[in-house]
Amino acid sequence: MPVSTFTASARSKGMDWPELHLPEDWRGALQSAAGRKRILVLGPTDAGKTSFIRALAAVAPEPLGLVDLDPGQKMLGPPGTAGLGSIEHLCRFIFVGSTSASNLGGIGRAAAALAADAARAGAFVVNTAGFVVGLGARLQAITAKAVQPDLLVEIGVNPTVDPIVAASGEVPLIRLGRSPAARRKSPAARAALRQQAFAAALSGAEPLRLRQVVFHPGPPLPWPTTARPVCALADDDGTDMCVGVCAGFDEEAAFVDAPPPPRPVRLVRLGKMWAEPQPAGGWRLLEKLHPSWLPA
């Protein structure tokens, strides 16, 4: 695809910045990726994965689905989830309950389920978390096995070191440098972005009294502080419908602050994320919960 065609296609979708910021090797990579059906994008934080995915969506020959497997810095959905949709719209999410790479099994299962749904609709690209060494490398290997991509794109990793995921000979691997437009975010900036995504997910939240529901992995213990666990509300089929905060419970019901779900709630799925009530209303997502705050 010539650069002029790429630029025109991007501008037709309201994206006139790629011509200014994308390196030449990125344009070649976009040409290679545009005809693929399952593209997995890997790389450390602030390397340009989001920029590449947005540019790819602009030049793809057909509507491109997006599977967002980064539980912390979200392109789709609230923190602590994996999402499915498009660049502009979230269609479905799976609650993994944490913003870290520690939940390998949960993220892997979400990757397999969402990739299967995305494949039925057509071509899709997968955004991954910026965990690329140690536990993070194991996570990306699990993700690659679940997604079964036909193209791996690795961004911002030293080309002299081994790839994050060892691709078989049948799966092409494209390695790109960091985007010159990428800017490293401070921990405070990352926390602010998570809080914005969390607040958006709880927009329109109401105090809900939910009867005849099941807690997973089990009923919470009494809390010693004002912090409360973040949860997802799921229906009879176990499909997560919205994210909320479990404000309390008794023998008859769970009390959850959440947007009204579209279907009856049968499952309150608890995660390892916590939130505190704010004086002006709403909840603030806590970045860390001191161990002394946890129930004994």
C-alpha positions in Angstrom: 0.0 0.0 0.0 1.6 3.3 -1.1 2.1 5.9 1.6 -0.4 8.2 -0.2 -3.1 5.5 0.0 -2.3 4.9 3.6 -2.6 8.5 4.5 -5.8 9.0 2.6 -7.3 5.9 4.3 -6.3 7.1 7.7 -7.7 10.6 7.1 -11.0 9.1 5.9 -11.3 7.7 9.4 -10.3 10.9 11.2 -6.7 9.9 11.7 -4.3 12.3 9.9 -1.4 11.9 12.3 0.2 8.6 11.1 2.0 10.3 8.2 3.8 12.6 10.7 4.8 10.0 13.3 5.1 6.5 11.9 8.6 5.4 10.9 9.1 3.9 7.4 9.5 0.4 8.8 6.2 0.7 10.5 4.5 1.5 7.2 5.9 -1.7 5.7 4.7 -3.6 8.8 1.2 -2.2 8.4 1.2 -3.3 4.7 2.1 -6.8 5.9 -0.4 -6.9 8.7 -3.4 -5.4 6.8 -4.3 -8.7 5.1 -3.8 -10.9 8.2 -6.7 -12.4 10.2 -5.1 -12.8 13.7 -2.4 -10.2 14.6 -0.8 -10.3 18.1 1.0 -7.1 19.1 3.6 -7.4 21.9 6.0 -5.0 23.5 6.9 -3.1 26.7 4.9 -0.2 28.1 5.0 3.0 26.2 6.6 1.5 23.1 3.7 2.4 20.7 1.5 -0.7 20.6 -1.7 1.4 20.8 -0.4 3.7 18.0 0.3 0.7 15.8 -3.1 -0.9 16.5 -4.9 2.4 15.7 -3.0 2.8 12.5 -3.7 -0.8 11.5 -7.4 -0.3 12.1 -7.3 2.7 9.8 -5.7 0.8 6.9 -7.3 -2.6 7.3 -9.2 -3.7 4.2 -12.2 -4.8 6.4 -13.5 -3.8 9.8 -10.9 -4.9 12.4 -11.9 -6.4 15.7 -9.9 -5.6 18.8 -9.1 -7.9 21.7 -7.6 -5.9 24.6 -5.7 -8.1 27.0 -4.0 -5.3 28.9 -5.8 -5.3 32.3 -4.2 -2.1 33.5 -3.8 0.4 30.6 -7.1 -0.1 28.8 -8.0 0.5 25.2 -11.3 -1.2 25.8 -13.3 -1.5 29.1 -12.6 -1.0 32.7 -9.4 -1.9 34.6 -9.1 -5.5 35.6 -10.8 -6.8 32.5 -10.1 -8.2 29.0 -12.3 -6.7 26.3 -13.6 -7.4 22.8 -14.9 -4.8 20.4 -13.4 -2.3 18.0 -11.2 0.8 18.4 -14.4 2.9 19.2 -16.7 0.4 20.9 -16.6 -2.3 23.7 -18.9 -5.3 22.9 -18.0 -7.7 25.7 -15.6 -8.0 28.6 -14.3 -10.7 30.9 -13.4 -9.7 34.5 -9.9 -11.0 35.4 -9.9 -9.1 38.7 -6.4 -7.6 38.7 -4.3 -5.1 36.8 -1.1 -7.2 37.2 0.4 -10.0 35.2 0.1 -12.4 38.1 -3.3 -13.9 37.0 -1.8 -16.0 34.1 -4.6 -18.5 34.0 -7.4 -15.9 34.0 -5.9 -13.8 31.3 -5.1 -16.9 29.2 -8.7 -18.1 29.5 -10.0 -14.7 28.6 -7.6 -14.5 25.6 -8.9 -17.9 24.2 -12.6 -17.0 24.7 -12.4 -13.5 23.2 -10.2 -14.6 20.3 -12.7 -17.3 19.4 -15.5 -14.7 19.4 -13.4 -12.2 17.4 -12.5 -14.9 14.8 -16.1 -15.6 14.1 -16.6 -11.9 13.2 -13.6 -11.6 10.9 -10.0 -10.2 11.2 -8.8 -9.0 14.6 -5.8 -7.6 16.4 -4.8 -8.3 20.0 -3.4 -5.7 22.3 -1.3 -7.1 25.2 0.0 -5.8 28.5 3.5 -4.3 28.7 4.8 -7.2 30.7 7.6 -8.8 28.6 10.2 -10.4 30.9 10.0 -13.0 33.6 6.3 -13.6 34.6 5.3 -11.2 31.8 7.1 -13.3 29.1 5.2 -16.4 30.4 2.0 -14.5 30.2 2.7 -13.5 26.5 3.5 -17.1 25.7 0.2 -18.3 27.2 -1.5 -15.5 25.2 0.1 -16.5 21.9 -1.0 -20.1 22.5 -4.5 -19.1 23.2 -4.8 -16.6 20.3 -3.0 -18.7 17.7 -1.9 -15.7 15.6 -0.9 -15.7 12.0 1.3 -12.7 12.6 3.4 -11.5 15.6 4.4 -7.9 15.8 6.9 -7.0 18.5 7.5 -3.3 19.2 10.2 -1.6 21.3 12.4 -4.6 22.2 16.1 -4.6 21.7 16.6 -6.5 18.4 19.7 -8.2 19.8 17.8 -10.1 22.4 15.5 -13.1 21.8 11.9 -12.4 20.8 9.3 -12.2 23.6 7.5 -15.2 22.1 9.3 -17.8 20.0 7.2 -18.1 16.8 7.1 -21.2 14.8 8.3 -21.1 11.2 4.7 -20.8 10.0 4.1 -17.6 11.9 5.9 -14.5 10.7 7.5 -12.2 13.2 7.9 -8.5 12.6 10.2 -6.6 15.0 9.9 -2.8 15.2 11.6 0.0 17.1 9.7 2.2 19.5 7.4 4.8 18.0 9.1 8.2 18.1 5.7 9.6 19.2 5.5 7.3 22.2 6.0 9.0 25.6 6.8 7.3 28.8 4.2 7.7 31.5 4.9 8.1 35.1 3.3 5.8 37.6 1.0 8.7 38.7 -0.1 9.2 35.1 -0.8 5.5 34.7 -2.8 5.5 37.9 -4.8 8.6 36.6 -5.7 6.7 33.4 -6.8 3.7 35.3 -9.0 5.9 37.5 -10.6 7.6 34.5 -11.4 4.2 33.0 -12.8 3.0 36.3 -14.9 6.1 36.8 -16.3 5.7 33.2 -17.2 2.1 34.0 -19.1 3.1 37.1 -20.9 6.1 35.4 -24.5 5.9 36.3 -23.9 3.5 39.2 -26.7 3.0 41.7 -26.9 1.1 45.0 -28.2 -2.3 44.1 -29.7 -4.9 46.4 -29.1 -8.3 44.7 -30.9 -11.3 46.1 -30.2 -15.0 45.4 -26.8 -14.4 44.0 -23.6 -16.5 44.4 -20.2 -15.0 45.3 -17.2 -16.3 43.5 -14.7 -17.4 44.7 -16.8 -17.3 47.9 -18.5 -14.8 50.3 -16.1 -12.0 51.4 -15.1 -11.7 55.0 -16.0 -8.5 57.0 -13.8 -5.6 56.0 -11.7 -3.7 58.6 -11.6 -0.5 56.6 -13.7 1.6 54.2 -12.0 -0.2 51.3 -14.3 -2.5 49.3 -13.6 -5.1 46.7 -14.3 -4.4 43.0 -16.5 -7.0 41.4 -18.2 -8.0 38.2 -21.9 -8.8 37.9 -22.7 -11.9 35.8 -25.9 -13.4 34.5 -27.1 -17.1 34.5 -24.6 -18.0 31.7 -21.7 -16.5 33.7 -21.4 -13.6 31.2 -20.0 -10.4 32.9 -22.4 -7.5 32.4 -20.9 -4.6 34.4 -18.3 -3.8 37.0 -19.1 -2.5 40.4 -18.0 -2.3 44.0 -19.3 -4.7 46.6 -20.4 -2.3 49.4 -21.7 -5.0 51.7 -23.8 -8.2 52.1 -25.9 -10.1 54.5 -27.6 -13.5 54.6 -30.2 -12.5 52.0 -28.5 -10.2 49.6 -25.4 -8.5 48.2 -25.2 -4.7 48.1 -23.3 -3.5 45.1 -22.7 0.0 43.7 -22.9 -0.6 39.9 -24.7 0.5 36.7 -28.0 -1.3 36.5 -27.3 -4.5 34.5 -29.3 -5.5 31.5 -30.2 -8.9 32.8 -30.8 -10.5 36.2 -27.6 -11.0 38.3 -26.8 -14.5 39.4 -23.1 -14.2 40.1 -21.0 -11.6 41.9 -17.4 -12.2 40.8 -14.9 -10.8 43.3 -11.4 -9.7 42.2 -8.2 -8.6 43.9 -8.9 -4.9 43.3 -10.2 -2.5 45.9 -11.9 0.9 45.9 -12.6 3.6 48.5 -15.7 5.8 48.7 -15.2 9.4 48.0 -16.6 12.3 50.1 -18.3 13.8 47.0 -19.7 10.4 45.9 -18.3 7.6 43.7 -15.3 5.4 44.3 -11.6 5.7 43.9 -9.7 2.7 42.7 -6.8 1.9 45.0 -3.4 1.1 43.4 -2.3 -1.0 46.4 -4.0 -2.4 49.5 -1.7 -2.7 52.5 -1.7 -6.2 53.8 -2.9 -5.0 57.2 -6.1 -3.8 55.5 -7.0 -7.3 54.3 -9.3 -9.5 56.4 -7.5 -11.9 58.7 
